[in-house]
Structure formats: C-alpha cells, structure tokens
Amino acid sequence: MLFYVVDDDEAVRLMLTEIIEDENLGEVVGEAEDGSLIDGHMLTMRHVDILLIDLLMPIRDGIEAIRQIRPAFKGKIVMISQVESKDLIAQAYSLGSEYYIIKPVNRIEVVTILQKVIEKIRLEKSIQDIHKSLHSVLQLDQAATGQTRTAKNEKQLREAGQFLLSELGIAGENGSNDLLDILDYLSDYEQTHTFKNGFPALKEIFVAVAEARLGAGAEEAQVMKVVKASEQRVRRAIYQSLNHLASLGLSDLSNWKFENYASQFFDFTFVWKKMAELKNKTAASSDIRINMKKFIQVLYAEARRIQSEA
C-alpha cells in the first residue's frame, strides 16, 4: 500500500512514517505540511492508496483539502487531529474520510486502523475482480446464445435492489416491495426517456406504480388511495433504514455499511442527529427529515451499478 502524510507537525509526520514502515503496512511516497500543498491529480499520479491528513492546519485545513481533492482522488482518507468535535468529525465522514485517529498518535491505534483500511481496500478489489469475471462470463454467454437479455436484466436489477435493501436493514419492511416496483418503473422510464428531462417527480413515480398494480381502467380515487398507502410504507421503510445505519454508526463509526451507505442515502447531519437520539435515548425529533427522492435516486443508481458490474 502507498501512503501520503499531510500534517503541519514534522514530528507527527515522522512518527507516522516510522509506524507504517516498521509495521510493514506499506510505503510512504510523500508528505506535506499543509493541505494547500496537495491536489487530487498529484495523489493519483503517485498511485496513493491511503491519505493521512491532519484536521487543523494553518493555510488549508483537512476538511477543505478533502473538498479540493475529491473526486479526482479515489483513494482512502484517514483524518488525524486532537480535536474531537462531533461536527468536524461528521463533516470529515460526509466528505469521504474512512477513519479518524486522535492525537497524540498511538502506535497500536494507528496500526489497528490502517490494517482495517488496508483490509477494506483488498476486499473491494476482490469484489471488483469477481464482478469483472462474472461480467466476462455473461458477455460470452450473450454472444453464444444471441438471445435478448431484457427480462434477465430486469431480474438482475431487482435482485441488486433486494441486496441493497438487505444492506440497509429494510429487506423485510412493508415498503421494500414498493421500492423494488419503483426500480422496475425507473428502469422502463430510463429506456424511454433516458432521464433527458431529469429524474421523474415522486408523484409521477408513485402514480405510475399504482396504475401498473391496479391495471388499466382503474378509477382515479382508487389510484390515489394506493399511492397514499405506498408513500407511507416507503417513508416508514426509509426512516427505518436511517435508524439501522445510525445504530451501526453508534456501535462502530468504522462499520463498513455505515461508512458506505449513511452519507450516500441520507444527509449526514440528520444521521448524526439520529445517532445522538439513540445514544441519549431521547424521543424522535421532528428536525430529522427524510429526503425520499434522494433515497430513491441513490437506490436506483446503486442498483444499476451493481447490475452493470455483475
């Protein structure tokens, strides 16, 4: 693994480099004393796998530096700081930081965290290799049979959606079938409209799904009744997913599902508030809002990604 260390304290940079190399975790290919001295393309050109970056620096802090290097830099990010502000930590996670190391630097903590990041990189690479192999097999199968794959693609999309709902902790919720039906509708919509006029409105999605269930000739009042019930089920399922991810984060901020899904499907500010509610065992706050459209958009995009990689 190739590391890059950014910290305004030379002693900290030296200590981290020694730990990484003494423990055979990899090689430090560069260092800098401020976030203003790095950019995403430079890190990419050096094939950096893991960036360790200080949260507070004089010219450009870690938060702003991450904003500047994304999305050009695809590697993992580990934040380092004495500051334990929940707001700053939340910002770091929402911007893609993988883990958080507290100063003063502790060798055991650094080794443990970096080993987790390395293992995650290897796991993701293994999954990508499996997906590539499967994709090659499927391509060969398609060339040999010459048969249409439309029905199979729809099944794969639904299976990908089912997998994601399981990951999000809501595969058994009443709204899960509604969400899978929505994926089917969006797949058809994309083929005919290609989202050229943007993502369809939520009302349009729910009405179309309801009409497909009821069949041609259904009365408007009946359609709207099905729409209302479906919206309620989906909203409850999404809120349950927020609870599930917040619980995972509360138990372990480095939990793989929490890191990968929380900031994708939800506004991380609300995830953090829900974690605080669960920790303090307080009543659910009306300040925590669910962005149903964002959740559905991300669910469809992720299901499509998984389908294409398979």
TIFI-46899 format. One record per residue (C-alpha): x, y, z. Coordinates in pm, whole numbers. Example, Ala and Ser with C-alpha at 12.3 -4.5 7.8 and 13.67 -1.06 7.14 Angstrom:
BEGIN
<rec><x>1230</x><y>-450</y><z>780</z></rec>
<rec><x>1367</x><y>-106</y><z>714</z></rec>
//
This chain:
BEGIN
<rec><x>0</x><y>0</y><z>0</z></rec>
<rec><x>120</x><y>352</y><z>-81</z></rec>
<rec><x>65</x><y>628</y><z>178</z></rec>
<rec><x>80</x><y>1007</y><z>173</z></rec>
<rec><x>101</x><y>1202</y><z>501</z></rec>
<rec><x>-16</x><y>1564</y><z>546</z></rec>
<rec><x>39</x><y>1730</y><z>886</z></rec>
<rec><x>185</x><y>2063</y><z>993</z></rec>
<rec><x>381</x><y>1890</y><z>1272</z></rec>
<rec><x>702</x><y>1737</y><z>1136</z></rec>
<rec><x>732</x><y>1508</y><z>1437</z></rec>
<rec><x>388</x><y>1360</y><z>1367</z></rec>
<rec><x>477</x><y>1302</y><z>1001</z></rec>
<rec><x>799</x><y>1129</y><z>1102</z></rec>
<rec><x>622</x><y>914</y><z>1363</z></rec>
<rec><x>351</x><y>803</y><z>1120</z></rec>
<rec><x>609</x><y>719</y><z>855</z></rec>
<rec><x>809</x><y>511</y><z>1103</z></rec>
<rec><x>498</x><y>322</y><z>1219</z></rec>
<rec><x>386</x><y>248</y><z>862</z></rec>
<rec><x>726</x><y>123</y><z>751</z></rec>
<rec><x>825</x><y>-54</y><z>1076</z></rec>
<rec><x>497</x><y>-249</y><z>1078</z></rec>
<rec><x>530</x><y>-336</y><z>706</z></rec>
<rec><x>199</x><y>-167</y><z>627</z></rec>
<rec><x>335</x><y>-14</y><z>309</z></rec>
<rec><x>545</x><y>275</y><z>183</z></rec>
<rec><x>512</x><y>648</y><z>241</z></rec>
<rec><x>558</x><y>803</y><z>-104</z></rec>
<rec><x>525</x><y>1164</y><z>2</z></rec>
<rec><x>441</x><y>1415</y><z>274</z></rec>
<rec><x>333</x><y>1776</y><z>308</z></rec>
<rec><x>297</x><y>2029</y><z>588</z></rec>
<rec><x>-32</x><y>2179</y><z>471</z></rec>
<rec><x>-344</x><y>2085</y><z>275</z></rec>
<rec><x>-271</x><y>2361</y><z>23</z></rec>
<rec><x>31</x><y>2162</y><z>-100</z></rec>
<rec><x>-165</x><y>1864</y><z>-233</z></rec>
<rec><x>-417</x><y>1807</y><z>-508</z></rec>
<rec><x>-614</x><y>1508</y><z>-630</z></rec>
<rec><x>-430</x><y>1463</y><z>-958</z></rec>
<rec><x>-90</x><y>1463</y><z>-788</z></rec>
<rec><x>-204</x><y>1195</y><z>-541</z></rec>
<rec><x>-350</x><y>991</y><z>-826</z></rec>
<rec><x>-31</x><y>1019</y><z>-1032</z></rec>
<rec><x>165</x><y>885</y><z>-735</z></rec>
<rec><x>-84</x><y>596</y><z>-705</z></rec>
<rec><x>-157</x><y>684</y><z>-341</z></rec>
<rec><x>-385</x><y>427</y><z>-177</z></rec>
<rec><x>-429</x><y>594</y><z>164</z></rec>
<rec><x>-405</x><y>962</y><z>255</z></rec>
<rec><x>-347</x><y>1053</y><z>620</z></rec>
<rec><x>-435</x><y>1417</y><z>673</z></rec>
<rec><x>-449</x><y>1649</y><z>975</z></rec>
<rec><x>-781</x><y>1813</y><z>1051</z></rec>
<rec><x>-641</x><y>2154</y><z>1156</z></rec>
<rec><x>-365</x><y>2321</y><z>952</z></rec>
<rec><x>-273</x><y>2690</y><z>911</z></rec>
<rec><x>-348</x><y>2757</y><z>543</z></rec>
<rec><x>-588</x><y>2487</y><z>421</z></rec>
<rec><x>-735</x><y>2253</y><z>681</z></rec>
<rec><x>-813</x><y>1886</y><z>629</z></rec>
<rec><x>-1184</x><y>1941</y><z>559</z></rec>
<rec><x>-1118</x><y>2195</y><z>283</z></rec>
<rec><x>-832</x><y>1987</y><z>143</z></rec>
<rec><x>-1061</x><y>1685</y><z>105</z></rec>
<rec><x>-1316</x><y>1900</y><z>-76</z></rec>
<rec><x>-1043</x><y>2012</y><z>-316</z></rec>
<rec><x>-901</x><y>1667</y><z>-395</z></rec>
<rec><x>-1237</x><y>1493</y><z>-448</z></rec>
<rec><x>-1343</x><y>1349</y><z>-685</z></rec>
<rec><x>-1003</x><y>1329</y><z>-861</z></rec>
<rec><x>-854</x><y>1128</y><z>-572</z></rec>
<rec><x>-1022</x><y>788</y><z>-538</z></rec>
<rec><x>-809</x><y>655</y><z>-251</z></rec>
<rec><x>-900</x><y>616</y><z>116</z></rec>
<rec><x>-871</x><y>903</y><z>364</z></rec>
<rec><x>-784</x><y>889</y><z>734</z></rec>
<rec><x>-822</x><y>1208</y><z>939</z></rec>
<rec><x>-582</x><y>1293</y><z>1224</z></rec>
<rec><x>-641</x><y>1555</y><z>1495</z></rec>
<rec><x>-652</x><y>1641</y><z>1863</z></rec>
<rec><x>-994</x><y>1800</y><z>1809</z></rec>
<rec><x>-1284</x><y>1570</y><z>1896</z></rec>
<rec><x>-1563</x><y>1800</y><z>1771</z></rec>
<rec><x>-1856</x><y>1586</y><z>1657</z></rec>
<rec><x>-1947</x><y>1842</y><z>1391</z></rec>
<rec><x>-1599</x><y>1835</y><z>1239</z></rec>
<rec><x>-1585</x><y>1456</y><z>1254</z></rec>
<rec><x>-1926</x><y>1441</y><z>1087</z></rec>
<rec><x>-1801</x><y>1670</y><z>809</z></rec>
<rec><x>-1496</x><y>1451</y><z>762</z></rec>
<rec><x>-1707</x><y>1137</y><z>727</z></rec>
<rec><x>-1957</x><y>1303</y><z>495</z></rec>
<rec><x>-1672</x><y>1404</y><z>264</z></rec>
<rec><x>-1540</x><y>1050</y><z>242</z></rec>
<rec><x>-1295</x><y>1011</y><z>530</z></rec>
<rec><x>-1269</x><y>643</y><z>622</z></rec>
<rec><x>-1144</x><y>663</y><z>981</z></rec>
<rec><x>-1033</x><y>909</y><z>1247</z></rec>
<rec><x>-709</x><y>896</y><z>1450</z></rec>
<rec><x>-688</x><y>1101</y><z>1769</z></rec>
<rec><x>-364</x><y>1278</y><z>1868</z></rec>
<rec><x>-131</x><y>1219</y><z>2041</z></rec>
<rec><x>-54</x><y>942</y><z>1794</z></rec>
<rec><x>-68</x><y>596</y><z>1945</z></rec>
<rec><x>118</x><y>319</y><z>1760</z></rec>
<rec><x>-137</x><y>47</y><z>1840</z></rec>
<rec><x>-431</x><y>264</y><z>1734</z></rec>
<rec><x>-260</x><y>368</y><z>1410</z></rec>
<rec><x>-168</x><y>9</y><z>1319</z></rec>
<rec><x>-518</x><y>-119</y><z>1402</z></rec>
<rec><x>-693</x><y>149</y><z>1197</z></rec>
<rec><x>-461</x><y>127</y><z>898</z></rec>
<rec><x>-491</x><y>-251</y><z>891</z></rec>
<rec><x>-869</x><y>-209</y><z>874</z></rec>
<rec><x>-838</x><y>36</y><z>583</z></rec>
<rec><x>-595</x><y>-195</y><z>401</z></rec>
<rec><x>-828</x><y>-490</y><z>451</z></rec>
<rec><x>-1118</x><y>-287</y><z>314</z></rec>
<rec><x>-916</x><y>-191</y><z>4</z></rec>
<rec><x>-830</x><y>-556</y><z>-56</z></rec>
<rec><x>-1190</x><y>-663</y><z>-3</z></rec>
<rec><x>-1319</x><y>-403</y><z>-250</z></rec>
<rec><x>-1057</x><y>-511</y><z>-504</z></rec>
<rec><x>-1161</x><y>-874</y><z>-463</z></rec>
<rec><x>-1526</x><y>-781</y><z>-517</z></rec>
<rec><x>-1434</x><y>-581</y><z>-827</z></rec>
<rec><x>-1235</x><y>-876</y><z>-964</z></rec>
<rec><x>-1530</x><y>-1107</y><z>-904</z></rec>
<rec><x>-1765</x><y>-864</y><z>-1077</z></rec>
<rec><x>-1529</x><y>-838</y><z>-1376</z></rec>
<rec><x>-1506</x><y>-1216</y><z>-1403</z></rec>
<rec><x>-1883</x><y>-1250</y><z>-1386</z></rec>
<rec><x>-1926</x><y>-977</y><z>-1644</z></rec>
<rec><x>-1688</x><y>-1157</y><z>-1881</z></rec>
<rec><x>-1877</x><y>-1482</y><z>-1837</z></rec>
<rec><x>-2210</x><y>-1312</y><z>-1901</z></rec>
<rec><x>-2075</x><y>-1143</y><z>-2214</z></rec>
<rec><x>-1956</x><y>-1477</y><z>-2350</z></rec>
<rec><x>-2292</x><y>-1630</y><z>-2270</z></rec>
<rec><x>-2472</x><y>-1349</y><z>-2453</z></rec>
<rec><x>-2251</x><y>-1385</y><z>-2760</z></rec>
<rec><x>-2308</x><y>-1760</y><z>-2768</z></rec>
<rec><x>-2685</x><y>-1752</y><z>-2734</z></rec>
<rec><x>-2764</x><y>-1430</y><z>-2918</z></rec>
<rec><x>-3084</x><y>-1406</y><z>-2713</z></rec>
<rec><x>-3235</x><y>-1091</y><z>-2570</z></rec>
<rec><x>-3145</x><y>-1015</y><z>-2210</z></rec>
<rec><x>-3420</x><y>-765</y><z>-2130</z></rec>
<rec><x>-3609</x><y>-989</y><z>-1887</z></rec>
<rec><x>-3284</x><y>-1108</y><z>-1731</z></rec>
<rec><x>-3161</x><y>-751</y><z>-1687</z></rec>
<rec><x>-3483</x><y>-656</y><z>-1511</z></rec>
<rec><x>-3445</x><y>-955</y><z>-1281</z></rec>
<rec><x>-3082</x><y>-861</y><z>-1210</z></rec>
<rec><x>-3183</x><y>-503</y><z>-1130</z></rec>
<rec><x>-3448</x><y>-625</y><z>-887</z></rec>
<rec><x>-3200</x><y>-866</y><z>-727</z></rec>
<rec><x>-2949</x><y>-583</y><z>-691</z></rec>
<rec><x>-3220</x><y>-372</y><z>-529</z></rec>
<rec><x>-3308</x><y>-656</y><z>-291</z></rec>
<rec><x>-2941</x><y>-684</y><z>-194</z></rec>
<rec><x>-2921</x><y>-311</y><z>-120</z></rec>
<rec><x>-3240</x><y>-316</y><z>87</z></rec>
<rec><x>-3089</x><y>-600</y><z>289</z></rec>
<rec><x>-2770</x><y>-398</y><z>339</z></rec>
<rec><x>-2981</x><y>-102</y><z>451</z></rec>
<rec><x>-3166</x><y>-319</y><z>704</z></rec>
<rec><x>-3511</x><y>-293</y><z>543</z></rec>
<rec><x>-3542</x><y>-602</y><z>322</z></rec>
<rec><x>-3831</x><y>-727</y><z>536</z></rec>
<rec><x>-4014</x><y>-395</y><z>569</z></rec>
<rec><x>-4357</x><y>-349</y><z>406</z></rec>
<rec><x>-4221</x><y>-71</y><z>188</z></rec>
<rec><x>-3948</x><y>-292</y><z>38</z></rec>
<rec><x>-4175</x><y>-429</y><z>-236</z></rec>
<rec><x>-4286</x><y>-76</y><z>-320</z></rec>
<rec><x>-3922</x><y>28</y><z>-360</z></rec>
<rec><x>-3848</x><y>-271</y><z>-584</z></rec>
<rec><x>-4151</x><y>-188</y><z>-801</z></rec>
<rec><x>-4022</x><y>168</y><z>-822</z></rec>
<rec><x>-3688</x><y>35</y><z>-950</z></rec>
<rec><x>-3874</x><y>-155</y><z>-1225</z></rec>
<rec><x>-4062</x><y>161</y><z>-1325</z></rec>
<rec><x>-3745</x><y>372</y><z>-1330</z></rec>
<rec><x>-3572</x><y>113</y><z>-1548</z></rec>
<rec><x>-3854</x><y>138</y><z>-1804</z></rec>
<rec><x>-3858</x><y>517</y><z>-1771</z></rec>
<rec><x>-3483</x><y>539</y><z>-1836</z></rec>
<rec><x>-3514</x><y>331</y><z>-2152</z></rec>
<rec><x>-3786</x><y>554</y><z>-2297</z></rec>
<rec><x>-3680</x><y>894</y><z>-2162</z></rec>
<rec><x>-3309</x><y>843</y><z>-2067</z></rec>
<rec><x>-3368</x><y>1098</y><z>-1788</z></rec>
<rec><x>-3309</x><y>1369</y><z>-2052</z></rec>
<rec><x>-3555</x><y>1595</y><z>-1871</z></rec>
<rec><x>-3428</x><y>1498</y><z>-1529</z></rec>
<rec><x>-3545</x><y>1243</y><z>-1274</z></rec>
<rec><x>-3925</x><y>1199</y><z>-1269</z></rec>
<rec><x>-4122</x><y>1362</y><z>-989</z></rec>
<rec><x>-4210</x><y>1148</y><z>-688</z></rec>
<rec><x>-4583</x><y>1181</y><z>-753</z></rec>
<rec><x>-4535</x><y>1064</y><z>-1112</z></rec>
<rec><x>-4340</x><y>761</y><z>-989</z></rec>
<rec><x>-4595</x><y>656</y><z>-728</z></rec>
<rec><x>-4891</x><y>711</y><z>-961</z></rec>
<rec><x>-4729</x><y>504</y><z>-1237</z></rec>
<rec><x>-4652</x><y>218</y><z>-995</z></rec>
<rec><x>-5008</x><y>228</y><z>-858</z></rec>
<rec><x>-5161</x><y>222</y><z>-1207</z></rec>
<rec><x>-4941</x><y>-75</y><z>-1301</z></rec>
<rec><x>-5070</x><y>-264</y><z>-998</z></rec>
<rec><x>-5436</x><y>-180</y><z>-1050</z></rec>
<rec><x>-5439</x><y>-227</y><z>-1424</z></rec>
<rec><x>-5599</x><y>-24</y><z>-1700</z></rec>
<rec><x>-5929</x><y>142</y><z>-1624</z></rec>
<rec><x>-5871</x><y>197</y><z>-1253</z></rec>
<rec><x>-6056</x><y>498</y><z>-1112</z></rec>
<rec><x>-5851</x><y>799</y><z>-1006</z></rec>
<rec><x>-5975</x><y>782</y><z>-646</z></rec>
<rec><x>-5863</x><y>421</y><z>-619</z></rec>
<rec><x>-5524</x><y>504</y><z>-772</z></rec>
<rec><x>-5468</x><y>789</y><z>-527</z></rec>
<rec><x>-5560</x><y>565</y><z>-235</z></rec>
<rec><x>-5294</x><y>313</y><z>-341</z></rec>
<rec><x>-5046</x><y>597</y><z>-394</z></rec>
<rec><x>-5100</x><y>734</y><z>-42</z></rec>
<rec><x>-5058</x><y>391</y><z>119</z></rec>
<rec><x>-4745</x><y>321</y><z>-85</z></rec>
<rec><x>-4589</x><y>657</y><z>4</z></rec>
<rec><x>-4646</x><y>590</y><z>374</z></rec>
<rec><x>-4490</x><y>243</y><z>353</z></rec>
<rec><x>-4187</x><y>375</y><z>167</z></rec>
<rec><x>-4138</x><y>666</y><z>408</z></rec>
<rec><x>-4152</x><y>430</y><z>708</z></rec>
<rec><x>-3904</x><y>194</y><z>542</z></rec>
<rec><x>-3661</x><y>477</y><z>467</z></rec>
<rec><x>-3685</x><y>605</y><z>823</z></rec>
<rec><x>-3617</x><y>253</y><z>949</z></rec>
<rec><x>-3307</x><y>244</y><z>728</z></rec>
<rec><x>-3188</x><y>568</y><z>887</z></rec>
<rec><x>-3236</x><y>409</y><z>1231</z></rec>
<rec><x>-3048</x><y>99</y><z>1122</z></rec>
<rec><x>-2747</x><y>287</y><z>984</z></rec>
<rec><x>-2737</x><y>524</y><z>1282</z></rec>
<rec><x>-2733</x><y>222</y><z>1516</z></rec>
<rec><x>-2442</x><y>73</y><z>1323</z></rec>
<rec><x>-2251</x><y>402</y><z>1341</z></rec>
<rec><x>-2322</x><y>440</y><z>1709</z></rec>
<rec><x>-2173</x><y>98</y><z>1777</z></rec>
<rec><x>-1874</x><y>144</y><z>1546</z></rec>
<rec><x>-1801</x><y>451</y><z>1332</z></rec>
<rec><x>-1577</x><y>234</y><z>1116</z></rec>
<rec><x>-1856</x><y>-11</y><z>1035</z></rec>
<rec><x>-1836</x><y>-87</y><z>662</z></rec>
<rec><x>-2208</x><y>-44</y><z>593</z></rec>
<rec><x>-2226</x><y>278</y><z>792</z></rec>
<rec><x>-1932</x><y>428</y><z>606</z></rec>
<rec><x>-2056</x><y>325</y><z>263</z></rec>
<rec><x>-2427</x><y>396</y><z>287</z></rec>
<rec><x>-2502</x><y>659</y><z>554</z></rec>
<rec><x>-2374</x><y>964</y><z>366</z></rec>
<rec><x>-2492</x><y>830</y><z>30</z></rec>
<rec><x>-2856</x><y>776</y><z>115</z></rec>
<rec><x>-2904</x><y>1044</y><z>381</z></rec>
<rec><x>-2794</x><y>1393</y><z>476</z></rec>
<rec><x>-2514</x><y>1315</y><z>720</z></rec>
<rec><x>-2630</x><y>1593</y><z>956</z></rec>
<rec><x>-2953</x><y>1401</y><z>1014</z></rec>
<rec><x>-2763</x><y>1074</y><z>1053</z></rec>
<rec><x>-2557</x><y>1237</y><z>1325</z></rec>
<rec><x>-2872</x><y>1371</y><z>1496</z></rec>
<rec><x>-3032</x><y>1026</y><z>1486</z></rec>
<rec><x>-2717</x><y>876</y><z>1640</z></rec>
<rec><x>-2738</x><y>1134</y><z>1920</z></rec>
<rec><x>-3106</x><y>1044</y><z>1978</z></rec>
<rec><x>-3025</x><y>675</y><z>2003</z></rec>
<rec><x>-2730</x><y>740</y><z>2231</z></rec>
<rec><x>-2926</x><y>965</y><z>2466</z></rec>
<rec><x>-3245</x><y>757</y><z>2430</z></rec>
<rec><x>-3449</x><y>1068</y><z>2354</z></rec>
<rec><x>-3774</x><y>1087</y><z>2159</z></rec>
<rec><x>-3759</x><y>1114</y><z>1779</z></rec>
<rec><x>-3707</x><y>1473</y><z>1670</z></rec>
<rec><x>-3916</x><y>1647</y><z>1405</z></rec>
<rec><x>-3593</x><y>1816</y><z>1292</z></rec>
<rec><x>-3481</x><y>1493</y><z>1128</z></rec>
<rec><x>-3618</x><y>1500</y><z>775</z></rec>
<rec><x>-3629</x><y>1220</y><z>519</z></rec>
<rec><x>-3542</x><y>1309</y><z>160</z></rec>
<rec><x>-3743</x><y>1038</y><z>-14</z></rec>
<rec><x>-3644</x><y>1143</y><z>-365</z></rec>
<rec><x>-3272</x><y>1139</y><z>-284</z></rec>
<rec><x>-3305</x><y>792</y><z>-128</z></rec>
<rec><x>-3484</x><y>654</y><z>-435</z></rec>
<rec><x>-3237</x><y>817</y><z>-676</z></rec>
<rec><x>-2938</x><y>672</y><z>-490</z></rec>
<rec><x>-3107</x><y>331</y><z>-458</z></rec>
<rec><x>-3166</x><y>319</y><z>-834</z></rec>
<rec><x>-2814</x><y>441</y><z>-919</z></rec>
<rec><x>-2654</x><y>188</y><z>-684</z></rec>
<rec><x>-2873</x><y>-96</y><z>-810</z></rec>
<rec><x>-2778</x><y>-6</y><z>-1166</z></rec>
<rec><x>-2408</x><y>0</y><z>-1070</z></rec>
<rec><x>-2426</x><y>-342</y><z>-907</z></rec>
<rec><x>-2618</x><y>-479</y><z>-1204</z></rec>
<rec><x>-2364</x><y>-346</y><z>-1454</z></rec>
<rec><x>-2069</x><y>-479</y><z>-1254</z></rec>
<rec><x>-2231</x><y>-823</y><z>-1233</z></rec>
//
